[in-house]
Amino acid sequence: KRQLLDYGAGTGYFANRMQRAGWQTEAIEPGDAARAFAFARFGLRMKMPSDLSHMEDKSFDCITLWHVLEHVAGLHETMDEMARLLADDGILVVAVPNRTSCDARHYGSLWAAWDVPRHLWHFAPTDIQMLGNAHGFSLAEMLPMYFDAFYISMMSEKYGHSRWPVAGGAAMGFKSLLMTLANKERASSLIYVFKKK
């Protein structure tokens, strides 16, 4: 079986889906409530981030971090661990908000995905590529998360005390979607697929 590590697995929906699709799955989640939910709902026994150090080198074919890296205090230490754990022919999948997105530029300081202090880091596409490169990865593919713009725009409208946050957010989300179709680097959030150098 192919081996998957879902780092920052939340309530376990993705890890469970991948397990059902035939992957041997390990899930890491620091939140006690989320781990308890995943066990109660899916029978997933998720581990703590400290358990990474006990895992074997090059033991995963795929490692995923879905909207996780922006929350991680030890950014470089985490990337080092991902490099250690990923098989030589494996892929690392990282999804993060894009600080140079169409909606980030539109909303400025009210952009919901700044989300300080929960978000410790804010990335542009060049930032992520440099980070990956510094830890032995090369970018294989960059994919837009088209529908993140709608949610983030609605939240941003709400932060700006808009009278019509749903309508305003939907309009900005649609504009962002059109901009992203022309240039994916303007997407509200991006998925980066890395391979080892």
C-alpha positions in Angstrom: 0.0 0.0 0.0 1.1 3.6 -0.7 1.9 5.5 2.5 0.3 8.9 3.2 1.1 11.4 6.0 -1.5 14.1 6.6 0.1 16.7 8.8 -2.4 18.9 10.6 -5.2 16.5 9.9 -7.9 18.5 11.7 -11.0 16.3 12.3 -9.7 13.6 10.0 -12.0 13.8 7.0 -9.2 13.8 4.4 -7.2 11.1 6.1 -10.3 8.9 6.4 -11.1 9.5 2.7 -7.6 8.6 1.6 -7.6 5.5 3.9 -10.9 4.4 2.2 -9.2 4.9 -1.2 -6.6 2.4 -0.3 -3.8 4.4 1.2 -2.0 3.4 4.4 -2.6 6.7 6.4 -0.9 8.4 9.3 -2.4 11.5 10.6 -0.8 14.2 12.8 -3.0 16.6 14.7 -2.1 18.7 17.8 -5.7 19.5 18.8 -7.1 17.2 21.5 -10.8 17.9 20.5 -10.1 17.2 16.8 -8.2 14.0 17.6 -11.1 12.8 19.8 -13.6 13.6 17.0 -11.6 11.7 14.4 -11.4 8.7 16.6 -15.1 8.8 17.5 -16.2 9.4 13.9 -13.7 7.4 11.8 -11.8 5.3 14.3 -8.6 7.2 13.3 -5.9 7.1 15.9 -4.1 10.4 15.1 -0.7 11.2 16.6 0.9 14.3 18.0 3.5 16.4 16.1 6.1 15.2 18.6 5.6 11.6 17.2 7.2 12.6 13.9 10.6 12.1 15.4 9.9 8.4 15.9 8.9 7.8 12.3 11.3 6.2 9.8 13.2 8.2 7.2 11.7 8.2 3.7 8.6 6.2 4.8 5.9 8.2 3.0 4.9 8.4 -0.7 2.9 11.5 -0.1 2.8 14.1 2.7 0.0 16.7 2.8 -0.4 19.9 4.7 -3.8 21.4 4.0 -3.9 25.0 5.3 -1.4 24.0 8.0 2.0 25.6 7.3 0.8 29.1 8.1 0.0 27.9 11.6 3.3 26.2 12.4 5.7 27.9 14.8 8.8 25.9 13.8 8.5 26.5 10.0 12.0 25.3 9.0 12.1 22.4 11.5 8.8 21.2 10.1 10.1 21.4 6.5 13.2 19.5 7.5 11.0 16.7 9.0 8.9 16.6 5.8 12.1 16.2 3.8 13.4 13.5 6.1 10.1 11.5 6.0 9.3 11.8 2.3 10.4 9.0 0.0 12.9 10.0 -2.8 10.2 9.7 -5.4 7.4 11.0 -3.2 5.4 14.2 -3.4 4.8 17.0 -0.8 1.5 18.8 -1.1 1.2 22.2 0.6 -1.9 24.4 0.5 -1.7 27.9 1.9 -3.4 31.3 1.5 -1.8 33.6 -1.1 -0.8 37.0 0.3 -0.5 38.4 -3.2 -4.0 37.2 -4.3 -6.6 39.4 -6.0 -8.7 39.4 -2.9 -5.8 40.1 -0.5 -5.0 43.2 -2.6 -8.6 44.3 -2.6 -9.3 44.0 1.1 -5.9 45.0 2.4 -5.7 44.9 6.2 -9.2 43.5 6.3 -8.3 40.4 4.3 -9.6 37.5 6.4 -6.7 35.1 5.6 -4.3 37.4 7.5 -6.0 35.8 10.5 -3.5 37.1 13.0 -2.4 35.7 15.5 -3.5 32.2 14.3 -1.6 32.6 11.1 2.0 33.0 11.9 3.2 33.1 8.3 1.9 34.7 5.1 3.1 33.4 1.8 3.4 34.5 -1.8 4.2 31.9 -4.5 7.8 33.0 -4.6 8.1 32.6 -0.8 6.9 29.0 -0.9 9.1 28.1 -3.8 12.1 29.6 -1.9 11.1 27.8 1.3 10.8 24.5 -0.6 14.1 25.0 -2.4 15.9 25.7 0.9 14.8 22.3 2.2 15.7 20.2 -0.8 12.4 20.4 -2.8 11.6 21.6 -6.3 8.2 22.8 -7.3 6.5 20.4 -9.7 3.1 22.0 -10.0 1.1 24.9 -8.6 -2.7 24.6 -8.5 -5.3 27.3 -7.6 -8.0 26.6 -5.0 -10.7 28.4 -6.9 -13.5 28.5 -4.3 -11.4 29.7 -1.4 -11.9 33.2 -2.7 -15.6 33.1 -2.0 -15.3 32.1 1.6 -12.4 34.4 2.3 -14.1 37.4 0.6 -17.3 36.9 2.6 -15.4 36.8 5.8 -13.4 39.9 4.7 -16.7 41.7 4.0 -17.9 40.8 7.5 -14.7 42.1 9.1 -15.3 45.3 7.1 -18.8 45.6 8.6 -20.4 45.3 5.2 -24.2 45.5 5.3 -24.3 42.7 2.6 -21.3 40.4 3.4 -22.7 37.4 1.4 -23.5 39.5 -1.7 -20.3 41.5 -1.5 -18.2 38.4 -0.8 -19.8 36.5 -3.7 -19.1 39.4 -6.1 -15.5 39.7 -5.1 -15.1 35.9 -5.1 -16.4 35.8 -8.7 -14.0 38.6 -9.7 -11.1 36.7 -8.0 -12.1 33.6 -9.8 -12.0 35.4 -13.2 -8.6 36.9 -12.3 -7.3 33.4 -11.3 -8.5 31.9 -14.6 -6.2 34.5 -16.3 -3.3 34.1 -13.9 -3.3 31.3 -11.3 -0.8 33.2 -9.1 -3.7 35.6 -8.2 -5.7 32.8 -6.6 -6.8 33.3 -3.0 -5.2 30.0 -2.0 -2.7 27.8 -3.8 -1.7 24.2 -3.7 2.0 23.6 -4.2 3.2 20.1 -5.3 6.8 19.5 -4.5 9.3 16.7 -5.4 12.7 16.1 -3.9 15.6 17.6 -5.9 
